[in-house]
C-alpha cells in the first residue's frame, strides 16, 4: 500500500513517502468573506530524496511561483517535517 504522510501549511504541502523521498506542492490560498478557505494547486514538483528537501530547495521552488512570500512559512513546514520524522 502506498503510504503518504501530508504535512501542510497555508500555501505548502510536503508529501513524505513511506518508501523514501518527498514531494513539494505549492498552493494559492484564499479566504472567503463567508468564512471558508480554499487552496488551488499552483505546482506540484517531482519527488526528491529526503536529504534534498532542504530550506534552499523549498525556497527556490517557492521563488519560481511567488515574487514575495513569507519565508517563515518555509521554516514552519520544515519544522513540522522534522518533528514528524523525529517522532
C-alpha positions as semicolon CSV with decimal commas, in nm:
position;residue;x (nm);y (nm);z (nm)
1;X;0,000;0,000;0,000
2;X;0,126;0,348;-0,090
3;X;0,153;0,524;0,244
4;X;0,197;0,901;0,216
5;X;0,206;1,149;0,505
6;X;0,095;1,503;0,419
7;X;0,245;1,794;0,614
8;X;0,066;2,121;0,539
9;X;0,096;2,494;0,590
10;X;-0,126;2,760;0,434
11;X;0,047;2,752;0,092
12;X;0,277;2,447;0,106
13;X;0,246;2,070;0,128
14;X;0,527;1,825;0,191
15;X;0,438;1,470;0,094
16;X;0,654;1,214;0,272
17;X;0,657;0,871;0,109
18;X;0,690;0,567;0,336
19;X;0,936;0,406;0,093
20;X;1,153;0,720;0,098
21;X;1,153;1,051;-0,080
22;X;0,949;1,368;-0,052
23;X;0,747;1,588;-0,281
24;X;0,657;1,959;-0,262
25;X;0,326;2,114;-0,369
26;X;0,263;2,489;-0,374
27;X;-0,086;2,638;-0,346
28;X;-0,260;2,971;-0,381
29;X;-0,476;3,017;-0,072
30;X;-0,795;3,221;-0,048
31;X;-1,006;3,320;0,248
32;X;-1,368;3,381;0,162
33;X;-1,564;3,659;0,331
34;X;-1,816;3,382;0,403
35;X;-1,572;3,206;0,635
36;X;-1,431;2,922;0,423
37;X;-1,078;2,873;0,297
38;X;-0,982;2,740;-0,044
39;X;-0,648;2,620;-0,179
40;X;-0,576;2,596;-0,551
41;X;-0,276;2,391;-0,661
42;X;-0,024;2,605;-0,848
43;X;0,252;2,346;-0,897
44;X;0,350;2,004;-0,772
45;X;0,716;1,920;-0,819
46;X;0,877;1,584;-0,885
47;X;0,982;1,396;-0,577
48;X;1,332;1,427;-0,436
49;X;1,536;1,230;-0,187
50;X;1,480;1,320;0,177
51;X;1,822;1,486;0,210
52;X;1,747;1,711;-0,091
53;X;1,429;1,852;0,068
54;X;1,606;2,147;0,231
55;X;1,525;2,510;0,305
56;X;1,713;2,615;-0,011
57;X;1,523;2,362;-0,226
58;X;1,181;2,472;-0,097
59;X;1,275;2,841;-0,112
60;X;1,395;2,810;-0,475
61;X;1,073;2,635;-0,579
62;X;0,856;2,892;-0,400
63;X;1,052;3,176;-0,565
64;X;0,962;3,029;-0,906
65;X;0,594;3,085;-0,822
66;X;0,574;3,384;-0,588
67;X;0,763;3,713;-0,622
68;X;0,708;3,774;-0,250
69;X;0,648;3,503;0,006
70;X;0,664;3,486;0,385
71;X;0,974;3,272;0,435
72;X;0,857;3,194;0,790
73;X;0,609;2,955;0,627
74;X;0,900;2,756;0,481
75;X;1,051;2,734;0,830
76;X;0,712;2,623;0,964
77;X;0,686;2,347;0,701
78;X;1,038;2,218;0,763
79;X;0,987;2,227;1,141
80;X;0,670;2,018;1,103
81;X;0,852;1,773;0,874
82;X;1,141;1,740;1,120
83;X;0,901;1,689;1,410
84;X;0,714;1,417;1,218
85;X;1,037;1,237;1,120
86;X;1,177;1,254;1,474
87;X;0,856;1,114;1,621
